Amino acid sequence: MKLLPSCTLSGTWQMAIDAWMLNRREALLRLYRWSRPTLSLGHHQHRLEPQWLDLAARGVIDLVRRPTGGRAVLHSGDLCYALVWPDAVGSRQALYRQACGWLQHAFAAFGQPLEFGEQANSTQRSSCFALSTSADLVHANGVKRIGSAQLWRQGCLLQHGSIQIAPPADLWKALFGAPPPPLAELPVNGQELENILVNSARSWLPTAANGLVTHALRSDQLALIWKHAAQLQEERASPDATMDLTTGARARPSG
């Protein structure tokens, strides 16, 4: 399995890289952050709240559409991951459990164990972190720490998710009308968390059976990603338009 270098970029870049990863159809993992506060919308999330559009028009946030399912996620004060798993076999729920094991192991290592959520899915809430399903990881008190979503394309799985660390309270409330989840402070800093996650992935990811090899992107690969990101950038004012650019015609998103 190849580990791509961690990066901090705009939402259009990040979604372009995730799409490129899926198109590669090989076992890949990466961690990343967002250079600006960005609201990512799920593939099926067609209703945009008026305050989202207002905040985007005023330059407070960027808007981007994910190729995966689920609801809106504020990316500011979080750490994200993307995992590509070729030829994954099993039910959706079983694969979530296998693909999230490394995250559970990492958080258990510093005394904040996570378990899968149990709430039923709901169409009434626009925020991903307002509910927790069997695709999500929560603390023992039910507070959601990690939201994940999947996209299948011709037998290849892309799973990516948001690990909330220090969500900005004022912006969160402006977007969703409620405070962020009351998360306990992590006992490690950002770089330490990344190191723990990478070490956990080496041991626990089913796609890392032959090890986890750091892989730098070549110039031709970066050129392809840049071309895709440029297309997304042109359409950024319309999150619905970005959906077709990040999702293939045969894609089957879930979240």
C-alpha positions as CSV (number, residue, x, y, z in Angstrom):
1,M,0.0,0.0,0.0
2,K,1.3,3.5,-0.8
3,L,1.1,6.4,1.6
4,L,0.8,9.8,-0.1
5,P,2.4,12.8,1.5
6,S,0.2,14.9,3.8
7,C,-0.9,18.3,2.4
8,T,-2.9,21.4,3.1
9,L,-4.7,22.6,0.1
10,S,-8.0,24.1,-1.1
11,G,-11.2,22.0,-1.3
12,T,-11.1,21.8,-5.1
13,W,-7.5,20.4,-4.9
14,Q,-8.4,18.0,-2.2
15,M,-11.4,16.5,-4.0
16,A,-9.4,16.4,-7.2
17,I,-6.7,14.3,-5.5
18,D,-9.3,11.9,-4.0
19,A,-10.8,11.5,-7.5
20,W,-7.4,10.8,-8.9
21,M,-6.7,8.2,-6.2
22,L,-9.8,6.3,-7.1
23,N,-9.0,6.4,-10.8
24,R,-5.6,4.9,-10.0
25,R,-7.3,1.7,-8.7
26,E,-4.4,0.8,-6.4
27,A,-4.2,0.7,-2.6
28,L,-3.5,4.3,-1.4
29,L,-3.8,6.3,1.8
30,R,-3.4,9.9,2.6
31,L,-4.0,12.5,5.3
32,Y,-4.8,16.1,4.6
33,R,-6.1,19.4,5.8
34,W,-7.9,22.3,4.1
35,S,-6.3,25.7,3.5
36,R,-9.6,27.6,4.0
37,P,-12.8,27.0,5.9
38,T,-14.7,24.8,3.5
39,L,-18.2,23.2,3.5
40,S,-18.2,19.9,1.6
41,L,-21.6,18.7,0.5
42,G,-22.6,15.0,0.0
43,H,-23.2,13.7,-3.5
44,H,-27.0,13.5,-2.9
45,Q,-27.3,16.8,-0.9
46,H,-29.1,19.0,-3.3
47,R,-30.7,21.4,-0.7
48,L,-28.3,24.2,0.2
49,E,-29.2,26.3,3.2
50,P,-29.5,30.0,2.6
51,Q,-26.8,30.9,5.1
52,W,-24.3,28.6,3.4
53,L,-24.7,30.5,0.1
54,D,-24.5,33.8,2.0
55,L,-21.3,32.9,3.8
56,A,-19.8,31.6,0.6
57,A,-20.8,34.8,-1.3
58,R,-19.1,36.9,1.4
59,G,-15.9,34.8,1.2
60,V,-16.2,33.3,4.7
61,I,-16.3,29.7,3.4
62,D,-15.7,27.8,0.2
63,L,-18.2,25.3,-1.1
64,V,-17.3,22.0,-2.7
65,R,-19.2,18.8,-3.5
66,R,-17.8,15.5,-2.4
67,P,-18.1,12.4,-4.7
68,T,-19.3,10.4,-1.7
69,G,-22.6,10.4,0.1
70,G,-23.5,11.9,3.5
71,R,-24.3,15.4,4.6
72,A,-22.4,18.7,4.9
73,V,-19.1,18.7,6.7
74,L,-17.3,21.9,7.9
75,H,-13.6,21.5,7.2
76,S,-11.8,23.8,9.6
77,G,-9.9,22.5,12.6
78,D,-10.2,18.9,11.3
79,L,-7.8,16.3,9.8
80,C,-9.1,14.3,6.9
81,Y,-8.1,10.9,5.4
82,A,-8.7,9.2,2.1
83,L,-8.3,5.5,1.5
84,V,-8.6,3.6,-1.8
85,W,-9.2,-0.2,-1.5
86,P,-9.2,-2.1,-4.8
87,D,-11.3,-5.3,-5.0
88,A,-12.8,-4.8,-1.6
89,V,-15.3,-7.6,-0.8
90,G,-18.1,-7.6,1.7
91,S,-21.2,-5.7,2.8
92,R,-21.1,-2.0,3.2
93,Q,-21.3,-2.2,7.0
94,A,-18.6,-4.9,7.2
95,L,-16.2,-2.9,5.0
96,Y,-16.8,0.3,7.1
97,R,-15.7,-1.8,10.1
98,Q,-12.6,-3.1,8.4
99,A,-11.7,0.2,6.8
100,C,-12.1,2.1,10.2
101,G,-10.2,-0.4,12.4
102,W,-6.9,1.6,12.1
103,L,-8.7,4.8,13.3
104,Q,-10.1,3.0,16.3
105,H,-6.7,1.5,17.2
106,A,-5.0,4.9,16.9
107,F,-7.5,6.6,19.3
108,A,-7.5,3.7,21.7
109,A,-3.7,4.1,21.9
110,F,-4.0,7.5,23.6
111,G,-7.0,6.7,25.8
112,Q,-9.9,7.9,23.7
113,P,-11.5,4.7,22.3
114,L,-14.1,5.0,19.6
115,E,-17.0,2.8,18.6
116,F,-19.5,2.8,15.7
117,G,-22.6,5.0,15.9
118,E,-26.0,3.5,16.2
119,Q,-28.4,6.2,15.1
120,A,-30.6,5.6,12.1
121,N,-30.0,7.6,9.1
122,S,-32.2,10.7,8.7
123,T,-33.1,13.1,5.8
124,Q,-34.0,15.9,8.2
125,R,-30.5,17.1,9.2
126,S,-28.1,18.9,6.9
127,S,-25.0,18.5,9.1
128,C,-23.0,15.2,9.0
129,F,-22.0,15.6,12.6
130,A,-25.6,16.1,13.8
131,L,-26.1,12.3,13.8
132,S,-24.0,9.2,14.0
133,T,-24.7,6.0,11.9
134,S,-22.9,2.7,11.6
135,A,-20.5,4.5,9.2
136,D,-19.3,6.9,12.0
137,L,-17.0,6.7,15.0
138,V,-18.2,8.1,18.4
139,H,-16.9,8.2,21.9
140,A,-18.5,6.3,24.8
141,N,-20.7,9.3,25.6
142,G,-22.1,9.3,22.0
143,V,-20.2,12.3,20.8
144,K,-19.1,11.9,17.2
145,R,-15.4,12.3,16.4
146,I,-15.1,10.9,12.9
147,G,-17.6,10.9,10.0
148,S,-16.8,8.8,7.0
149,A,-18.4,8.1,3.6
150,Q,-17.8,5.8,0.6
151,L,-17.8,5.8,-3.1
152,W,-17.7,2.6,-5.2
153,R,-16.5,2.5,-8.8
154,Q,-16.3,-0.8,-10.7
155,G,-15.3,-2.8,-7.6
156,C,-12.9,-0.2,-6.2
157,L,-13.7,1.6,-2.9
158,L,-12.9,5.1,-2.0
159,Q,-13.5,5.9,1.7
160,H,-12.7,9.3,3.1
161,G,-13.6,11.1,6.3
162,S,-13.2,14.0,8.7
163,I,-11.6,13.7,12.1
164,Q,-12.8,16.6,14.1
165,I,-10.1,18.1,16.3
166,A,-11.0,21.7,17.2
167,P,-14.1,22.8,15.2
168,P,-14.6,26.6,15.2
169,A,-17.7,27.2,17.4
170,D,-18.9,30.5,15.9
171,L,-18.6,29.4,12.3
172,W,-20.2,26.0,13.1
173,K,-23.2,27.7,14.7
174,A,-23.5,30.1,11.8
175,L,-23.7,27.2,9.3
176,F,-25.8,24.7,11.3
177,G,-27.6,26.8,13.9
178,A,-26.1,24.7,16.8
179,P,-22.8,24.4,18.5
180,P,-20.2,21.8,17.4
181,P,-20.0,18.4,19.1
182,P,-18.5,18.8,22.6
183,L,-15.3,16.9,21.9
184,A,-12.7,16.3,24.5
185,E,-9.3,17.8,23.8
186,L,-6.8,15.4,22.3
187,P,-3.7,14.6,24.3
188,V,-1.5,14.9,21.2
189,N,-0.8,17.7,18.7
190,G,-1.5,17.6,15.0
191,Q,1.7,16.1,13.9
192,E,1.7,13.6,16.7
193,L,-1.8,12.5,15.7
194,E,-0.7,12.0,12.1
195,N,2.3,9.9,13.2
196,I,0.0,7.7,15.4
197,L,-2.5,7.3,12.5
198,V,0.2,6.3,10.0
199,N,1.7,3.8,12.4
200,S,-1.7,2.3,13.1
201,A,-2.4,2.1,9.4
202,R,0.8,0.0,8.9
203,S,-0.6,-2.6,11.3
204,W,-4.3,-2.5,11.0
205,L,-5.4,-1.6,7.4
206,P,-6.4,-4.7,5.5
207,T,-4.9,-3.1,2.4
208,A,-1.5,-2.6,4.1
209,A,-0.7,-6.3,4.4
210,N,2.6,-5.9,2.5
211,G,3.5,-2.7,4.3
212,L,2.9,1.0,3.9
213,V,5.4,2.7,1.5
214,T,5.7,6.4,1.3
215,H,5.0,7.5,-2.2
216,A,5.8,11.0,-3.7
217,L,3.7,12.2,-6.6
218,R,5.5,12.5,-9.9
219,S,5.3,15.6,-12.0
220,D,3.1,14.0,-14.6
221,Q,0.7,12.8,-11.8
222,L,0.6,16.3,-10.4
223,A,-0.2,17.7,-13.8
224,L,-3.2,15.4,-14.1
225,I,-4.5,16.3,-10.7
226,W,-3.9,20.0,-11.5
227,K,-6.0,19.7,-14.7
228,H,-8.8,18.1,-12.7
229,A,-8.5,20.7,-9.9
230,A,-8.6,23.5,-12.5
231,Q,-11.9,22.2,-13.8
232,L,-13.4,22.1,-10.4
233,Q,-12.1,25.6,-9.6
234,E,-14.0,26.9,-12.7
235,E,-17.2,25.4,-11.3
236,R,-16.7,26.2,-7.6
237,A,-19.5,28.7,-7.5
238,S,-21.9,25.9,-8.3
239,P,-21.4,22.9,-6.0
240,D,-23.9,20.9,-8.1
241,A,-21.6,21.3,-11.1
242,T,-18.6,19.9,-9.3
243,M,-20.5,16.7,-8.6
244,D,-20.2,15.5,-12.2
245,L,-16.5,16.3,-12.3
246,T,-15.6,14.3,-9.2
247,T,-18.0,11.4,-9.8
248,G,-17.9,8.9,-12.7
249,A,-21.1,7.9,-14.4
250,R,-21.0,4.4,-12.9
251,A,-20.1,5.6,-9.4
252,R,-22.3,4.4,-6.5
253,P,-21.9,6.8,-3.5
254,S,-23.0,6.0,0.0
255,G,-22.5,7.6,3.4
